[in-house]
């Protein structure tokens, strides 16, 4: 039986969710989890999932609390793990520490847990309350959930476009459609994702570094992934030159020559080709999920965006809009993908707007 919700549960779970967000982009292959320990209305300790996915949030909070954890309530954004992996179960740690009540936001779909964490806690006499701020917790760990349930990561498509939906002029000039504040927010998005992905067209045209260039946050740069069917990425490119310092993965079609790139530190990953000879995007995403990636930020180009959208693989749109009109001869945000009726168009639901200096960031999530 689920224990009753208490007056302060939402307040403390909100604090735990804020901690969980700190782990986004660094916790993979594990979920980003926050934990707050409270006793008699006073914060005792807090923790969140550490880089690489361990220690877990509960372990971190219990370590800080020490003996003060006895008699406390633990607010955890995800059901505590109940299995022996590389670390002992968090349920055992909570029970051994003398925690008397555990409040969770959402269930862990990992088949090794999937309700067992809650059962073990109740069997040990711990009061358990589930589902506090579930929607917020599910949103944070949508990538982890999709990896478990669908064997693919969450796909967030980032676009910087003009008022009329263009990402560059007819000559390909795109620096800068949006201003400095919007670009800074884009770098923060990079830090919140496990991997950043571009197609070979963008890699050749822009020679991007794909790093998080906010002050003090270079180490938060995600894994850099290039979709490159024929392994055309030049050894002179910024991505290859820095592959020895920052993880750089090249997803290529089977049979492509990759030895020169691998010699420079690029990790080459071959996947099946589709009937048209191009990369099978579904297979590419499954490979990323198998390597532990839960959240991917896609930054270009228009062909990759269209291909993912046509396959209904775009889960979120991070849409930056600058106050310019480029015109119909500019480059569109999406290349053509053969829609004949509006009913076939991928649908999205608006979540919020954020001002970024003179520009706007809109978040849209898939509606189907």
VENRA-V972753 format. One record per residue. N is the residue number from 1. RES is the residue in one small letter. SS is DSSP state (hx for helix, st for strand, lp for the rest). OMEGA is omega in whole degrees, -180 to 180 (NA if undefined). Layout:
BEGIN
N_RES_SS_OMEGA ; N_RES_SS_OMEGA
END
This chain:
BEGIN
1_x_lp_180 ; 2_x_lp_180 ; 3_x_lp_-177 ; 4_x_lp_175 ; 5_x_lp_179 ; 6_x_lp_-171 ; 7_x_lp_-174 ; 8_x_lp_-174 ; 9_x_hx_-179 ; 10_x_hx_180 ; 11_x_hx_-176 ; 12_x_hx_176 ; 13_x_hx_175 ; 14_x_hx_177 ; 15_x_hx_179 ; 16_x_hx_178 ; 17_x_hx_177 ; 18_x_hx_177 ; 19_x_hx_-180 ; 20_x_hx_-179 ; 21_x_hx_178 ; 22_x_hx_-176 ; 23_x_lp_-179 ; 24_x_lp_-179 ; 25_x_lp_-177 ; 26_x_lp_-173 ; 27_x_lp_-174 ; 28_x_lp_11 ; 29_x_lp_-179 ; 30_x_lp_176 ; 31_x_lp_176 ; 32_x_lp_-172 ; 33_x_lp_173 ; 34_x_st_-180 ; 35_x_st_177 ; 36_x_st_175 ; 37_x_st_-175 ; 38_x_st_177 ; 39_x_st_-180 ; 40_x_lp_176 ; 41_x_lp_-177 ; 42_x_st_177 ; 43_x_st_179 ; 44_x_st_-178 ; 45_x_st_178 ; 46_x_st_179 ; 47_x_st_176 ; 48_x_st_-177 ; 49_x_lp_-177 ; 50_x_lp_-177 ; 51_x_hx_-177 ; 52_x_hx_175 ; 53_x_hx_178 ; 54_x_lp_-2 ; 55_x_lp_178 ; 56_x_lp_-177 ; 57_x_hx_-179 ; 58_x_hx_180 ; 59_x_hx_179 ; 60_x_hx_-180 ; 61_x_hx_179 ; 62_x_hx_178 ; 63_x_hx_180 ; 64_x_hx_-175 ; 65_x_hx_-176 ; 66_x_hx_-178 ; 67_x_hx_-179 ; 68_x_hx_179 ; 69_x_hx_-179 ; 70_x_lp_180 ; 71_x_lp_-176 ; 72_x_lp_169 ; 73_x_st_177 ; 74_x_st_174 ; 75_x_st_-174 ; 76_x_st_-174 ; 77_x_lp_178 ; 78_x_lp_177 ; 79_x_lp_-179 ; 80_x_lp_-178 ; 81_x_lp_-175 ; 82_x_lp_-176 ; 83_x_lp_175 ; 84_x_lp_174 ; 85_x_lp_175 ; 86_x_lp_175 ; 87_x_lp_179 ; 88_x_lp_-179 ; 89_x_lp_176 ; 90_x_hx_176 ; 91_x_hx_179 ; 92_x_hx_-178 ; 93_x_hx_180 ; 94_x_hx_180 ; 95_x_hx_-179 ; 96_x_hx_-179 ; 97_x_hx_179 ; 98_x_lp_175 ; 99_x_lp_-173 ; 100_x_lp_-179 ; 101_x_st_177 ; 102_x_st_177 ; 103_x_st_-180 ; 104_x_st_-180 ; 105_x_lp_-175 ; 106_x_lp_-177 ; 107_x_lp_176 ; 108_x_lp_-179 ; 109_x_lp_178 ; 110_x_lp_-177 ; 111_x_lp_177 ; 112_x_lp_180 ; 113_x_lp_171 ; 114_x_lp_177 ; 115_x_lp_-178 ; 116_x_hx_179 ; 117_x_hx_179 ; 118_x_hx_-179 ; 119_x_hx_-179 ; 120_x_hx_179 ; 121_x_hx_180 ; 122_x_hx_180 ; 123_x_hx_179 ; 124_x_lp_178 ; 125_x_lp_179 ; 126_x_lp_176 ; 127_x_st_-175 ; 128_x_st_176 ; 129_x_st_-177 ; 130_x_lp_167 ; 131_x_lp_178 ; 132_x_lp_-178 ; 133_x_lp_-177 ; 134_x_hx_-176 ; 135_x_hx_180 ; 136_x_hx_180 ; 137_x_hx_178 ; 138_x_hx_180 ; 139_x_hx_-180 ; 140_x_hx_-174 ; 141_x_lp_177 ; 142_x_hx_180 ; 143_x_hx_178 ; 144_x_hx_-180 ; 145_x_hx_180 ; 146_x_hx_178 ; 147_x_hx_-180 ; 148_x_hx_-172 ; 149_x_hx_-173 ; 150_x_hx_-179 ; 151_x_lp_174 ; 152_x_lp_177 ; 153_x_lp_169 ; 154_x_st_178 ; 155_x_st_176 ; 156_x_st_-179 ; 157_x_st_179 ; 158_x_st_178 ; 159_x_st_171 ; 160_x_st_-171 ; 161_x_st_176 ; 162_x_lp_178 ; 163_x_lp_-180 ; 164_x_lp_171 ; 165_x_lp_179 ; 166_x_st_-179 ; 167_x_st_179 ; 168_x_st_175 ; 169_x_lp_179 ; 170_x_lp_179 ; 171_x_lp_179 ; 172_x_lp_180 ; 173_x_lp_-178 ; 174_x_lp_-177 ; 175_x_lp_5 ; 176_x_lp_177 ; 177_x_lp_178 ; 178_x_lp_-174 ; 179_x_lp_-174 ; 180_x_hx_-178 ; 181_x_hx_178 ; 182_x_hx_179 ; 183_x_hx_177 ; 184_x_hx_178 ; 185_x_hx_176 ; 186_x_hx_177 ; 187_x_hx_175 ; 188_x_hx_176 ; 189_x_hx_178 ; 190_x_hx_-178 ; 191_x_hx_-177 ; 192_x_lp_179 ; 193_x_lp_-179 ; 194_x_lp_-177 ; 195_x_st_174 ; 196_x_st_-171 ; 197_x_st_173 ; 198_x_st_172 ; 199_x_st_-177 ; 200_x_hx_178 ; 201_x_hx_178 ; 202_x_hx_-180 ; 203_x_hx_-180 ; 204_x_hx_-175 ; 205_x_hx_-172 ; 206_x_hx_-174 ; 207_x_lp_-175 ; 208_x_lp_174 ; 209_x_lp_178 ; 210_x_lp_179 ; 211_x_lp_174 ; 212_x_lp_-172 ; 213_x_lp_169 ; 214_x_lp_-177 ; 215_x_lp_176 ; 216_x_lp_-174 ; 217_x_lp_179 ; 218_x_hx_-180 ; 219_x_hx_176 ; 220_x_hx_179 ; 221_x_lp_-179 ; 222_x_lp_170 ; 223_x_st_-178 ; 224_x_st_-175 ; 225_x_st_177 ; 226_x_st_172 ; 227_x_st_-170 ; 228_x_lp_-172 ; 229_x_lp_-174 ; 230_x_lp_179 ; 231_x_lp_-178 ; 232_x_lp_-177 ; 233_x_lp_-175 ; 234_x_lp_175 ; 235_x_lp_-180 ; 236_x_lp_-176 ; 237_x_lp_180 ; 238_x_hx_-179 ; 239_x_hx_-179 ; 240_x_hx_-179 ; 241_x_hx_-178 ; 242_x_lp_-177 ; 243_x_lp_178 ; 244_x_lp_-179 ; 245_x_lp_-177 ; 246_x_lp_-177 ; 247_x_lp_-178 ; 248_x_st_-178 ; 249_x_st_177 ; 250_x_st_176 ; 251_x_st_-173 ; 252_x_st_176 ; 253_x_st_179 ; 254_x_lp_179 ; 255_x_lp_179 ; 256_x_lp_-180 ; 257_x_lp_-174 ; 258_x_lp_-172 ; 259_x_hx_-179 ; 260_x_hx_180 ; 261_x_hx_179 ; 262_x_hx_178 ; 263_x_hx_179 ; 264_x_lp_177 ; 265_x_lp_177 ; 266_x_lp_176 ; 267_x_st_-177 ; 268_x_st_-176 ; 269_x_st_-180 ; 270_x_st_176 ; 271_x_st_-178 ; 272_x_lp_174 ; 273_x_st_175 ; 274_x_lp_-179 ; 275_x_lp_179 ; 276_x_lp_180 ; 277_x_lp_-180 ; 278_x_lp_-179 ; 279_x_st_171 ; 280_x_lp_-174 ; 281_x_hx_178 ; 282_x_hx_178 ; 283_x_hx_180 ; 284_x_hx_180 ; 285_x_hx_177 ; 286_x_hx_177 ; 287_x_hx_179 ; 288_x_hx_179 ; 289_x_hx_180 ; 290_x_hx_178 ; 291_x_lp_175 ; 292_x_lp_-178 ; 293_x_lp_-180 ; 294_x_lp_-175 ; 295_x_st_-179 ; 296_x_st_174 ; 297_x_st_-180 ; 298_x_st_-176 ; 299_x_st_175 ; 300_x_st_2 ; 301_x_lp_-174 ; 302_x_hx_179 ; 303_x_hx_177 ; 304_x_hx_179 ; 305_x_hx_-179 ; 306_x_hx_-179 ; 307_x_hx_179 ; 308_x_hx_180 ; 309_x_hx_-179 ; 310_x_hx_179 ; 311_x_lp_-178 ; 312_x_lp_-179 ; 313_x_lp_177 ; 314_x_lp_-178 ; 315_x_lp_-180 ; 316_x_st_172 ; 317_x_st_172 ; 318_x_st_-168 ; 319_x_st_175 ; 320_x_st_-180 ; 321_x_st_177 ; 322_x_lp_-174 ; 323_x_lp_177 ; 324_x_lp_171 ; 325_x_lp_-174 ; 326_x_lp_178 ; 327_x_lp_-174 ; 328_x_lp_177 ; 329_x_lp_175 ; 330_x_lp_-180 ; 331_x_st_-180 ; 332_x_st_178 ; 333_x_lp_179 ; 334_x_lp_171 ; 335_x_lp_-177 ; 336_x_lp_172 ; 337_x_lp_162 ; 338_x_lp_177 ; 339_x_lp_177 ; 340_x_lp_-178 ; 341_x_lp_180 ; 342_x_hx_-179 ; 343_x_hx_180 ; 344_x_hx_-174 ; 345_x_lp_175 ; 346_x_lp_-178 ; 347_x_lp_-180 ; 348_x_st_-179 ; 349_x_st_-177 ; 350_x_st_179 ; 351_x_st_179 ; 352_x_st_173 ; 353_x_st_176 ; 354_x_st_176 ; 355_x_st_176 ; 356_x_st_-172 ; 357_x_lp_-180 ; 358_x_lp_-176 ; 359_x_st_180 ; 360_x_st_171 ; 361_x_st_175 ; 362_x_st_174 ; 363_x_st_175 ; 364_x_st_177 ; 365_x_st_-177 ; 366_x_st_-175 ; 367_x_lp_-178 ; 368_x_lp_NA
END
